[in-house]
Structure formats: structure tokens, C-alpha cells
């Protein structure tokens, strides 16, 4: 089995920007980079109860999308790698 790595949301969102990479199968994929890692997470924009009438932009302060980063971590959907 692989080694479990603890990811802290604050390390992802502090002073960073989230940029839209692409959309696929009802999900938007955003990328956040800090000094050491690149993080990619999905936002399910078909879940109307969750997103409502939100207009998703190409770029956000990463902290703005923190709820979706947390969801990705909890559902094991956050992809990350060292630079």
C-alpha cells in the first residue's frame, strides 16, 4: 500500500490563485500552485443544490474555492504532486 500523505487546506490556499484548467463530464478542474506543489481538484457544476446559480470564473483566489478543495480531499479526488 502507498504512503498516506496529510494535506492541509491552509497550505493550498494561503496566498495562491486557482486557475481553471478544463471542463469535462460536468466537472470543472482547477489548478493551484504553491512553492512546492501543484494541486488539481474538481468542482461538480451539475450539482445545482451545491452550486446554485454560481458563475464560475477562470481565476479565483484559491481561498474562494476552499469548500471544493475540502470536498476533494474528503472524497480522495485531490490530485497533487511536487514541482
C-alpha positions as protocol buffer text, in pm:
chain_id: "A"
residue {
  index: 1
  type: UNK
  ca { x: 0 y: 0 z: 0 }
}
residue {
  index: 2
  type: UNK
  ca { x: 104 y: 358 z: -63 }
}
residue {
  index: 3
  type: UNK
  ca { x: 203 y: 606 z: 200 }
}
residue {
  index: 4
  type: UNK
  ca { x: -78 y: 831 z: 326 }
}
residue {
  index: 5
  type: UNK
  ca { x: 5 y: 1199 z: 300 }
}
residue {
  index: 6
  type: UNK
  ca { x: -181 y: 1454 z: 508 }
}
residue {
  index: 7
  type: UNK
  ca { x: -281 y: 1758 z: 308 }
}
residue {
  index: 8
  type: UNK
  ca { x: -365 y: 2079 z: 491 }
}
residue {
  index: 9
  type: UNK
  ca { x: -607 y: 2311 z: 315 }
}
residue {
  index: 10
  type: UNK
  ca { x: -432 y: 2619 z: 453 }
}
residue {
  index: 11
  type: UNK
  ca { x: -110 y: 2511 z: 276 }
}
residue {
  index: 12
  type: UNK
  ca { x: -301 y: 2502 z: -53 }
}
residue {
  index: 13
  type: UNK
  ca { x: -499 y: 2827 z: -28 }
}
residue {
  index: 14
  type: UNK
  ca { x: -265 y: 3063 z: 156 }
}
residue {
  index: 15
  type: UNK
  ca { x: -160 y: 3334 z: -91 }
}
residue {
  index: 16
  type: UNK
  ca { x: -238 y: 3129 z: -402 }
}
residue {
  index: 17
  type: UNK
  ca { x: -461 y: 3150 z: -705 }
}
residue {
  index: 18
  type: UNK
  ca { x: -685 y: 2880 z: -853 }
}
residue {
  index: 19
  type: UNK
  ca { x: -693 y: 2867 z: -1233 }
}
residue {
  index: 20
  type: UNK
  ca { x: -944 y: 2678 z: -1445 }
}
residue {
  index: 21
  type: UNK
  ca { x: -767 y: 2409 z: -1646 }
}
residue {
  index: 22
  type: UNK
  ca { x: -1055 y: 2242 z: -1831 }
}
residue {
  index: 23
  type: UNK
  ca { x: -1413 y: 2117 z: -1808 }
}
residue {
  index: 24
  type: UNK
  ca { x: -1508 y: 1753 z: -1858 }
}
residue {
  index: 25
  type: UNK
  ca { x: -1818 y: 1543 z: -1786 }
}
residue {
  index: 26
  type: UNK
  ca { x: -1991 y: 1808 z: -1576 }
}
residue {
  index: 27
  type: UNK
  ca { x: -1683 y: 1899 z: -1374 }
}
residue {
  index: 28
  type: UNK
  ca { x: -1453 y: 2198 z: -1377 }
}
residue {
  index: 29
  type: UNK
  ca { x: -1091 y: 2123 z: -1293 }
}
residue {
  index: 30
  type: UNK
  ca { x: -894 y: 2393 z: -1115 }
}
residue {
  index: 31
  type: UNK
  ca { x: -519 y: 2404 z: -1052 }
}
residue {
  index: 32
  type: UNK
  ca { x: -347 y: 2571 z: -757 }
}
residue {
  index: 33
  type: UNK
  ca { x: 30 y: 2604 z: -725 }
}
residue {
  index: 34
  type: UNK
  ca { x: 231 y: 2696 z: -420 }
}
residue {
  index: 35
  type: UNK
  ca { x: 610 y: 2700 z: -377 }
}
residue {
  index: 36
  type: UNK
  ca { x: 641 y: 2322 z: -354 }
}
residue {
  index: 37
  type: UNK
  ca { x: 332 y: 2154 z: -503 }
}
residue {
  index: 38
  type: UNK
  ca { x: 69 y: 2162 z: -774 }
}
residue {
  index: 39
  type: UNK
  ca { x: -288 y: 2072 z: -671 }
}
residue {
  index: 40
  type: UNK
  ca { x: -577 y: 1985 z: -903 }
}
residue {
  index: 41
  type: UNK
  ca { x: -935 y: 1944 z: -786 }
}
residue {
  index: 42
  type: UNK
  ca { x: -1280 y: 1911 z: -945 }
}
residue {
  index: 43
  type: UNK
  ca { x: -1590 y: 2122 z: -899 }
}
residue {
  index: 44
  type: UNK
  ca { x: -1913 y: 1943 z: -994 }
}
residue {
  index: 45
  type: UNK
  ca { x: -2112 y: 2221 z: -1158 }
}
residue {
  index: 46
  type: UNK
  ca { x: -2407 y: 1988 z: -1230 }
}
residue {
  index: 47
  type: UNK
  ca { x: -2487 y: 1966 z: -857 }
}
residue {
  index: 48
  type: UNK
  ca { x: -2739 y: 2251 z: -853 }
}
residue {
  index: 49
  type: UNK
  ca { x: -2808 y: 2211 z: -480 }
}
residue {
  index: 50
  type: UNK
  ca { x: -2440 y: 2282 z: -415 }
}
residue {
  index: 51
  type: UNK
  ca { x: -2352 y: 2544 z: -676 }
}
residue {
  index: 52
  type: UNK
  ca { x: -2692 y: 2705 z: -728 }
}
residue {
  index: 53
  type: UNK
  ca { x: -2666 y: 2978 z: -989 }
}
residue {
  index: 54
  type: UNK
  ca { x: -2295 y: 3035 z: -936 }
}
residue {
  index: 55
  type: UNK
  ca { x: -2099 y: 3174 z: -1226 }
}
residue {
  index: 56
  type: UNK
  ca { x: -1758 y: 3012 z: -1230 }
}
residue {
  index: 57
  type: UNK
  ca { x: -1466 y: 3230 z: -1332 }
}
residue {
  index: 58
  type: UNK
  ca { x: -1137 y: 3132 z: -1492 }
}
residue {
  index: 59
  type: UNK
  ca { x: -937 y: 3257 z: -1195 }
}
residue {
  index: 60
  type: UNK
  ca { x: -1003 y: 3297 z: -822 }
}
residue {
  index: 61
  type: UNK
  ca { x: -809 y: 3349 z: -506 }
}
residue {
  index: 62
  type: UNK
  ca { x: -774 y: 2986 z: -401 }
}
residue {
  index: 63
  type: UNK
  ca { x: -936 y: 3056 z: -63 }
}
residue {
  index: 64
  type: UNK
  ca { x: -1260 y: 3135 z: -251 }
}
residue {
  index: 65
  type: UNK
  ca { x: -1280 y: 2771 z: -365 }
}
residue {
  index: 66
  type: UNK
  ca { x: -1179 y: 2624 z: -29 }
}
residue {
  index: 67
  type: UNK
  ca { x: -1511 y: 2441 z: 12 }
}
residue {
  index: 68
  type: UNK
  ca { x: -1446 y: 2249 z: -310 }
}
residue {
  index: 69
  type: UNK
  ca { x: -1087 y: 2174 z: -211 }
}
residue {
  index: 70
  type: UNK
  ca { x: -1215 y: 2033 z: 119 }
}
residue {
  index: 71
  type: UNK
  ca { x: -1470 y: 1819 z: -67 }
}
residue {
  index: 72
  type: UNK
  ca { x: -1198 y: 1690 z: -298 }
}
residue {
  index: 73
  type: UNK
  ca { x: -980 y: 1596 z: 0 }
}
residue {
  index: 74
  type: UNK
  ca { x: -1267 y: 1418 z: 178 }
}
residue {
  index: 75
  type: UNK
  ca { x: -1365 y: 1227 z: -138 }
}
residue {
  index: 76
  type: UNK
  ca { x: -999 y: 1149 z: -223 }
}
residue {
  index: 77
  type: UNK
  ca { x: -1027 y: 1345 z: -551 }
}
residue {
  index: 78
  type: UNK
  ca { x: -747 y: 1595 z: -487 }
}
residue {
  index: 79
  type: UNK
  ca { x: -452 y: 1527 z: -715 }
}
residue {
  index: 80
  type: UNK
  ca { x: -119 y: 1678 z: -619 }
}
residue {
  index: 81
  type: UNK
  ca { x: 249 y: 1643 z: -695 }
}
residue {
  index: 82
  type: UNK
  ca { x: 579 y: 1808 z: -610 }
}
residue {
  index: 83
  type: UNK
  ca { x: 717 y: 2063 z: -851 }
}
